[in-house]
Amino acid sequence: MAEGTATCIDIVVAILLPPLGVFLKYGCKGEFWICLLLTILGYIPGIIYAVWAITRD
């Protein structure tokens, strides 16, 4: 249950600040930079990528 709660909190953070949610899960790797670029280009694509990146594992 603790892992499900962490995922739920990660998703909420990813909706509010997509690059922060990805950074908390992966650190400063490629996923973070892709999410940052998508968020700069458009907030909605950043959210979609962040939620996908957090829940894909």
N, C-alpha and C positions, 0 to 999 in steps of 0.2 A: 504494500500500500504506500510506502514511503516513496517508491520510485514513481508511482502514478501521480502523487502530489507534487513531486518535483517537476514532472513533465507539465502538469497543469500550470504551475507558477511560471515555468519557462515559456509556455505558450502565451500567457498574459503579458509577460515582459516583451516577447517578440512582437506582439500586436502593438504595444505602446511605443517601443523603440527597437525595431527589427535588428539593427546591427549589435545592440547590446545583448539581446537574447542569444544570438549566434556566438558572440564573443564569450559569453559565460559558459557555453557548451564546448566550443572548439578552441578558444584562444585566438591568437592573431595569425590564423592560417588562411588558406585560400577561400574557405567558406565565408569568413568574415569580410574579406575584401569584395567578394562577389555581392554579398548582401549590402554592403555599404554603397557600392556602385549602383545597384538596383534601387536602393532607397533614395539616392540622390536624383536618379533619373525619374523616379516616380514612387510615391509612398506605398501604393498598393502592391506593385511587383516586389518591393522589399519585404512586405508582410508575408506575401505568398511564399517567397523563397525561404524566409526565416522559419515559418511554421513547417514547411516541407523539410528543411535541413534538420530541425530539432526532432521531428517525429519519424524520420526515415530509419533510424537504427532500431 
